Amino acid sequence: MAIFDDEPTKPKRVHEIGQDLSLLSVGELEERIVQLTAEIERLQAELKSKGSTKAAAEALFRRN
């Protein structure tokens, strides 16, 4: 947190695919694993949701 309002705040670190991991501490690596695992779960939930929507649409428009 900045002491004065005009002090720049540090941007939150974002993981970049392929970045040099040797510069990160054990704690930073563990935090990135937690963040990436949560993101994978979010992506899988969205994929599942889209699959359900697609199946419902196909069932609706399927000709017999």
C-alpha positions in Angstrom: 0.0 0.0 0.0 1.3 3.4 -0.9 1.9 5.9 1.9 1.1 8.8 -0.3 -1.5 9.0 -3.0 1.0 10.0 -5.6 3.2 6.9 -5.1 2.7 4.3 -7.8 1.3 1.0 -6.7 3.0 -2.2 -7.7 1.0 -4.1 -10.3 -0.2 -7.6 -9.4 2.2 -10.2 -10.8 0.7 -12.2 -13.6 2.1 -15.5 -14.7 3.4 -15.5 -18.2 3.6 -18.8 -20.1 7.2 -19.8 -20.7 8.7 -17.2 -18.3 11.9 -18.0 -16.5 10.8 -19.7 -13.3 14.3 -19.8 -11.8 13.8 -16.2 -10.6 10.8 -17.0 -8.4 10.9 -18.1 -4.8 9.3 -21.3 -3.5 6.4 -19.2 -2.1 5.9 -17.4 -5.4 5.8 -20.7 -7.3 3.3 -22.2 -4.8 1.1 -19.1 -5.2 1.2 -19.3 -9.0 0.2 -23.0 -8.8 -2.8 -22.1 -6.7 -3.8 -19.3 -9.1 -3.3 -21.4 -12.2 -5.2 -24.3 -10.7 -8.1 -22.0 -9.9 -8.0 -20.7 -13.4 -8.0 -24.2 -14.9 -11.1 -25.0 -12.8 -12.8 -21.9 -14.0 -12.0 -22.7 -17.6 -13.2 -26.3 -17.3 -16.5 -25.1 -15.7 -17.0 -22.7 -18.7 -16.2 -25.4 -21.1 -18.7 -27.7 -19.5 -21.4 -25.0 -19.5 -20.8 -24.4 -23.2 -21.0 -28.1 -23.9 -24.4 -28.3 -22.1 -25.7 -25.3 -24.1 -24.6 -26.9 -27.3 -26.2 -30.2 -26.5 -29.5 -28.5 -25.7 -29.4 -26.5 -28.9 -28.7 -29.6 -30.9 -31.5 -31.5 -29.2 -33.9 -28.6 -30.0 -33.1 -28.4 -33.7 -32.6 -32.1 -34.3 -34.9 -33.5 -37.0 -36.5 -36.9 -36.6 
